[in-house]
Amino acid sequence: MHELVEATAAPQPLVSQHLRVLKGAGVVWSRRRGREIAYALTDDHIAHIVADAVSHAGEPAGAKQPPVHPASDHPSAGREPA
């Protein structure tokens, strides 16, 4: 956890609280190592989502994004979910 505290410059209690929520949601799992608790993502798919989010967060503000089309323009608009 100390790596996350250093990387985010967030207070340790806040990081602990977020990790507790993520663990409750099944996003991370933990293992005690002596006095420390090590956390890891539960799924490789989640790792990709996290990597994309971190990459996106590092983009300059106002970076050109692909256009977002209103739901009514989407081919599946108006259809019932499968």
C-alpha positions in Angstrom: 0.0 0.0 0.0 2.9 2.4 0.7 3.6 2.4 -3.0 0.2 3.7 -3.8 0.5 6.3 -1.1 3.8 7.5 -2.6 2.5 7.3 -6.2 -0.7 9.2 -5.5 0.5 11.5 -2.8 -2.7 10.7 -1.0 -2.9 10.3 2.7 -2.5 6.7 3.9 -6.0 6.5 5.6 -7.6 7.6 2.3 -5.7 4.9 0.3 -6.7 2.3 2.9 -10.4 3.4 2.7 -10.4 3.1 -1.1 -8.7 -0.3 -1.1 -11.3 -1.5 1.4 -14.1 -0.4 -0.9 -12.3 -2.0 -3.9 -11.8 -5.2 -2.0 -15.5 -5.2 -1.0 -16.4 -4.8 -4.7 -14.2 -7.7 -5.7 -11.8 -5.5 -7.7 -8.8 -6.3 -5.6 -7.7 -9.0 -3.2 -5.3 -8.8 -0.3 -2.7 -10.9 1.4 -1.0 -10.1 4.7 2.8 -10.0 4.6 3.9 -9.6 8.2 2.7 -6.1 9.2 1.9 -5.1 5.6 -1.1 -6.0 3.5 -0.3 -6.5 -0.2 -3.1 -5.8 -2.7 -3.5 -7.1 -6.3 -6.2 -6.7 -9.0 -8.4 -9.8 -9.2 -8.6 -9.9 -13.0 -6.4 -9.1 -16.0 -9.4 -7.3 -17.6 -9.4 -4.9 -14.7 -5.7 -4.3 -15.2 -6.4 -3.2 -18.8 -9.1 -0.9 -17.6 -6.9 0.6 -15.0 -4.0 1.0 -17.5 -6.4 2.8 -19.9 -7.7 5.1 -17.1 -4.2 6.0 -16.0 -3.1 6.7 -19.6 -6.2 8.8 -20.2 -5.6 10.8 -17.0 -2.2 11.6 -18.3 -3.5 13.2 -21.5 -3.3 17.0 -21.7 -6.6 18.7 -20.9 -8.6 19.4 -24.0 -6.9 16.6 -26.0 -8.9 15.7 -29.0 -11.3 12.8 -28.3 -13.3 10.8 -30.8 -16.8 12.2 -31.2 -19.5 10.8 -28.9 -22.7 10.0 -30.7 -26.1 10.4 -28.9 -27.7 7.1 -28.0 -30.4 7.7 -30.7 -27.7 7.5 -33.4 -26.4 4.2 -32.2 -27.5 1.2 -34.4 -28.9 -0.6 -31.3 -31.0 2.4 -30.1 -34.5 1.5 -29.3 -33.9 -2.2 -29.2 -34.3 -4.3 -26.1 -31.1 -5.6 -24.5 -30.2 -9.1 -25.4 
